[in-house]
């Protein structure tokens, strides 16, 4: 875990030196990392269903037919999913369902002190979940739209959902973040749906 923290801090400092990203201080990054570690990693199962949040997101976003590991349709066995970060369709084994606004980013923007129930609701909110491949997930890390954006075809959903999640959970939006979102929304408004 210490190597991950050091790598995250090094990446943020490297990006900051490029002038494109106002990196948090090492103390802020370390505090956010510690806060994120205390977040319960739980997928909720809705009453009357055997599918957890991750499975529901995968079903809703399947790029083609899916297969089930069980006759009750509780666990997926296979299918294909489009990564928001790269123009590839992914098999189940390489598909990550990840928060759009990550817990570490949320902590830096107002989620400090949330209860476990609030944290679980946040990480299970369908608006706050996207599909990424392994490489894109690692590249994106805890970055905001200032430093990482998905494929252009996902800009509308990404920017709209980012704003919705931030508003829903009372998280602050930085000026550069708002500008990056506005650029994406302007671009997608000229593209037919």
C-alpha positions as a Markdown table, in Angstrom:
| # | Residue | x | y | z |
|---|---|---|---|---|
| 1 | Unk | 0.0 | 0.0 | 0.0 |
| 2 | Unk | 2.9 | 2.4 | 0.7 |
| 3 | Unk | 4.2 | 1.8 | -2.8 |
| 4 | Unk | 0.8 | 2.7 | -4.2 |
| 5 | Unk | 0.7 | 5.9 | -2.2 |
| 6 | Unk | 4.2 | 6.9 | -3.3 |
| 7 | Unk | 3.4 | 6.1 | -6.9 |
| 8 | Unk | 0.2 | 8.2 | -6.7 |
| 9 | Unk | 2.0 | 11.1 | -5.1 |
| 10 | Unk | 4.8 | 10.9 | -7.7 |
| 11 | Unk | 2.2 | 10.8 | -10.5 |
| 12 | Unk | 0.4 | 13.8 | -9.1 |
| 13 | Unk | 3.7 | 15.8 | -8.7 |
| 14 | Unk | 4.7 | 14.9 | -12.2 |
| 15 | Unk | 1.4 | 16.1 | -13.6 |
| 16 | Unk | 1.7 | 19.3 | -11.5 |
| 17 | Unk | 5.1 | 20.1 | -13.0 |
| 18 | Unk | 3.4 | 20.0 | -16.4 |
| 19 | Unk | 1.2 | 22.9 | -15.3 |
| 20 | Unk | -2.0 | 21.0 | -16.2 |
| 21 | Unk | -3.0 | 19.8 | -12.8 |
| 22 | Unk | -3.0 | 21.5 | -9.4 |
| 23 | Unk | -1.9 | 18.5 | -7.4 |
| 24 | Unk | -2.8 | 18.2 | -3.8 |
| 25 | Unk | 0.0 | 18.4 | -1.3 |
| 26 | Unk | 1.7 | 15.1 | -0.2 |
| 27 | Unk | -0.1 | 15.4 | 3.1 |
| 28 | Unk | -3.5 | 15.9 | 1.4 |
| 29 | Unk | -2.9 | 12.9 | -1.0 |
| 30 | Unk | -1.8 | 10.7 | 2.0 |
| 31 | Unk | -4.9 | 11.8 | 4.0 |
| 32 | Unk | -7.2 | 11.1 | 1.1 |
| 33 | Unk | -5.5 | 7.7 | 0.6 |
| 34 | Unk | -6.0 | 6.8 | 4.3 |
| 35 | Unk | -9.6 | 8.0 | 4.1 |
| 36 | Unk | -10.2 | 5.9 | 1.0 |
| 37 | Unk | -8.8 | 2.8 | 2.8 |
| 38 | Unk | -11.5 | 3.2 | 5.4 |
| 39 | Unk | -14.3 | 3.0 | 2.8 |
| 40 | Unk | -16.2 | -0.2 | 2.9 |
| 41 | Unk | -15.9 | -2.1 | -0.3 |
| 42 | Unk | -19.4 | -3.5 | -0.6 |
| 43 | Unk | -21.7 | -4.1 | -3.6 |
| 44 | Unk | -25.3 | -3.9 | -2.5 |
| 45 | Unk | -27.9 | -6.4 | -3.4 |
| 46 | Unk | -31.4 | -5.0 | -3.9 |
| 47 | Unk | -34.2 | -6.6 | -2.0 |
| 48 | Unk | -35.9 | -9.3 | -4.1 |
| 49 | Unk | -32.9 | -9.7 | -6.4 |
| 50 | Unk | -29.8 | -11.8 | -6.3 |
| 51 | Unk | -27.7 | -9.4 | -8.5 |
| 52 | Unk | -25.4 | -6.9 | -6.7 |
| 53 | Unk | -24.7 | -3.4 | -8.0 |
| 54 | Unk | -21.7 | -4.4 | -10.0 |
| 55 | Unk | -23.7 | -7.1 | -11.8 |
| 56 | Unk | -26.5 | -4.7 | -12.6 |
| 57 | Unk | -24.2 | -2.2 | -14.0 |
| 58 | Unk | -22.5 | -4.8 | -16.2 |
| 59 | Unk | -25.9 | -6.1 | -17.4 |
| 60 | Unk | -27.1 | -2.5 | -18.2 |
| 61 | Unk | -23.9 | -1.8 | -20.2 |
| 62 | Unk | -23.2 | -5.0 | -22.0 |
| 63 | Unk | -22.0 | -4.5 | -25.6 |
| 64 | Unk | -23.4 | -7.9 | -26.7 |
| 65 | Unk | -25.1 | -11.0 | -25.3 |
| 66 | Unk | -24.1 | -12.0 | -21.8 |
| 67 | Unk | -24.0 | -15.5 | -20.4 |
| 68 | Unk | -24.8 | -16.5 | -16.8 |
| 69 | Unk | -22.9 | -18.7 | -14.4 |
| 70 | Unk | -26.1 | -19.9 | -12.7 |
| 71 | Unk | -29.7 | -20.5 | -13.7 |
| 72 | Unk | -31.0 | -17.8 | -11.4 |
| 73 | Unk | -29.1 | -15.1 | -13.4 |
| 74 | Unk | -27.2 | -13.9 | -10.3 |
| 75 | Unk | -23.6 | -14.2 | -11.5 |
| 76 | Unk | -22.2 | -13.4 | -14.9 |
| 77 | Unk | -20.1 | -15.9 | -16.8 |
| 78 | Unk | -19.2 | -13.9 | -19.9 |
| 79 | Unk | -20.0 | -11.2 | -22.3 |
| 80 | Unk | -18.3 | -8.0 | -23.7 |
| 81 | Unk | -18.2 | -4.4 | -22.4 |
| 82 | Unk | -16.9 | -1.2 | -23.9 |
| 83 | Unk | -14.3 | 0.6 | -21.9 |
| 84 | Unk | -14.9 | 4.3 | -21.4 |
| 85 | Unk | -11.1 | 4.8 | -21.6 |
| 86 | Unk | -10.0 | 2.9 | -24.6 |
| 87 | Unk | -11.7 | 1.9 | -27.8 |
| 88 | Unk | -11.8 | -1.8 | -26.9 |
| 89 | Unk | -14.4 | -4.3 | -26.0 |
| 90 | Unk | -13.5 | -6.2 | -22.9 |
| 91 | Unk | -14.2 | -9.7 | -21.7 |
| 92 | Unk | -15.6 | -10.1 | -18.2 |
| 93 | Unk | -12.2 | -10.9 | -16.7 |
| 94 | Unk | -10.7 | -7.6 | -17.9 |
| 95 | Unk | -13.7 | -5.4 | -17.1 |
| 96 | Unk | -13.7 | -3.0 | -14.1 |
| 97 | Unk | -16.7 | -1.3 | -12.7 |
| 98 | Unk | -15.3 | 1.7 | -11.0 |
| 99 | Unk | -16.5 | 5.0 | -9.4 |
| 100 | Unk | -16.7 | 7.9 | -11.8 |
| 101 | Unk | -15.9 | 10.2 | -8.8 |
| 102 | Unk | -13.5 | 8.2 | -6.8 |
| 103 | Unk | -13.7 | 8.0 | -3.0 |
| 104 | Unk | -10.3 | 9.7 | -2.7 |
| 105 | Unk | -11.5 | 12.6 | -4.9 |
| 106 | Unk | -14.7 | 12.7 | -2.9 |
| 107 | Unk | -12.8 | 13.0 | 0.4 |
| 108 | Unk | -10.8 | 15.9 | -1.0 |
| 109 | Unk | -14.0 | 17.7 | -2.0 |
| 110 | Unk | -16.3 | 17.3 | 1.0 |
| 111 | Unk | -16.8 | 13.6 | 1.8 |
| 112 | Unk | -14.5 | 13.7 | 4.8 |
| 113 | Unk | -16.4 | 12.4 | 7.9 |
| 114 | Unk | -19.1 | 10.5 | 5.9 |
| 115 | Unk | -20.7 | 7.6 | 7.6 |
| 116 | Unk | -20.3 | 4.1 | 6.3 |
| 117 | Unk | -23.9 | 4.2 | 5.0 |
| 118 | Unk | -23.1 | 7.4 | 3.0 |
| 119 | Unk | -19.9 | 5.8 | 1.6 |
| 120 | Unk | -21.7 | 2.6 | 0.6 |
| 121 | Unk | -24.5 | 4.6 | -1.1 |
| 122 | Unk | -21.9 | 6.7 | -3.0 |
| 123 | Unk | -19.9 | 3.7 | -4.3 |
| 124 | Unk | -23.1 | 1.9 | -5.3 |
| 125 | Unk | -24.8 | 4.8 | -7.1 |
| 126 | Unk | -25.3 | 3.8 | -10.7 |
| 127 | Unk | -24.7 | 7.4 | -11.9 |
| 128 | Unk | -21.3 | 7.1 | -10.2 |
| 129 | Unk | -20.2 | 3.8 | -11.9 |
| 130 | Unk | -18.4 | 3.4 | -15.2 |
| 131 | Unk | -16.7 | 0.6 | -17.1 |
| 132 | Unk | -12.9 | 0.8 | -17.6 |
| 133 | Unk | -10.2 | -1.5 | -18.8 |
| 134 | Unk | -7.3 | -2.2 | -16.4 |
| 135 | Unk | -4.9 | 0.2 | -18.1 |
| 136 | Unk | -7.4 | 3.1 | -18.2 |
| 137 | Unk | -8.4 | 2.5 | -14.6 |
| 138 | Unk | -4.8 | 2.8 | -13.5 |
| 139 | Unk | -4.1 | 5.8 | -15.7 |
| 140 | Unk | -7.2 | 7.6 | -14.4 |
| 141 | Unk | -6.6 | 6.8 | -10.8 |
| 142 | Unk | -8.2 | 9.6 | -8.7 |
| 143 | Unk | -7.9 | 12.3 | -11.3 |
| 144 | Unk | -10.7 | 14.7 | -12.1 |
| 145 | Unk | -11.8 | 15.8 | -15.6 |
| 146 | Unk | -9.0 | 18.4 | -15.5 |
| 147 | Unk | -6.4 | 15.6 | -16.1 |
| 148 | Unk | -8.4 | 12.6 | -17.4 |
| 149 | Unk | -11.3 | 12.3 | -19.8 |
| 150 | Unk | -12.9 | 9.2 | -21.4 |
| 151 | Unk | -13.3 | 8.6 | -25.1 |
| 152 | Unk | -15.0 | 11.5 | -26.7 |
| 153 | Unk | -18.2 | 9.5 | -27.4 |
| 154 | Unk | -18.7 | 9.3 | -23.6 |
| 155 | Unk | -18.1 | 13.0 | -22.8 |
| 156 | Unk | -21.8 | 13.9 | -22.5 |
| 157 | Unk | -22.5 | 11.1 | -20.1 |
| 158 | Unk | -19.3 | 11.6 | -18.2 |
| 159 | Unk | -19.7 | 15.4 | -17.7 |
| 160 | Unk | -23.4 | 15.2 | -16.9 |
| 161 | Unk | -23.0 | 12.3 | -14.5 |
| 162 | Unk | -19.9 | 13.9 | -12.8 |
| 163 | Unk | -21.9 | 17.1 | -12.2 |
| 164 | Unk | -25.0 | 15.1 | -11.0 |
| 165 | Unk | -22.9 | 13.0 | -8.6 |
| 166 | Unk | -21.1 | 16.0 | -7.2 |
| 167 | Unk | -24.4 | 17.9 | -6.7 |
| 168 | Unk | -26.2 | 14.9 | -5.2 |
| 169 | Unk | -23.5 | 14.3 | -2.6 |
| 170 | Unk | -22.7 | 18.0 | -1.9 |
| 171 | Unk | -19.2 | 17.7 | -3.2 |
| 172 | Unk | -17.3 | 20.9 | -4.2 |
| 173 | Unk | -16.3 | 21.6 | -7.8 |
| 174 | Unk | -13.1 | 23.4 | -8.5 |
| 175 | Unk | -12.9 | 26.1 | -11.1 |
| 176 | Unk | -10.6 | 24.2 | -13.5 |
| 177 | Unk | -12.8 | 21.1 | -13.0 |
| 178 | Unk | -15.9 | 23.1 | -14.0 |
| 179 | Unk | -14.2 | 24.5 | -17.1 |
| 180 | Unk | -13.2 | 21.0 | -18.2 |
| 181 | Unk | -16.7 | 19.8 | -17.8 |
| 182 | Unk | -18.1 | 22.8 | -19.7 |
| 183 | Unk | -15.7 | 22.1 | -22.6 |
| 184 | Unk | -17.0 | 18.5 | -22.8 |
| 185 | Unk | -20.6 | 19.6 | -22.6 |
| 186 | Unk | -20.1 | 22.2 | -25.3 |
| 187 | Unk | -18.5 | 19.5 | -27.6 |
| 188 | Unk | -21.3 | 17.0 | -27.0 |
| 189 | Unk | -24.1 | 19.6 | -27.6 |
| 190 | Unk | -22.9 | 19.9 | -31.2 |
| 191 | Unk | -23.0 | 16.1 | -31.6 |
| 192 | Unk | -26.3 | 14.5 | -32.5 |
| 193 | Unk | -27.5 | 11.8 | -30.0 |
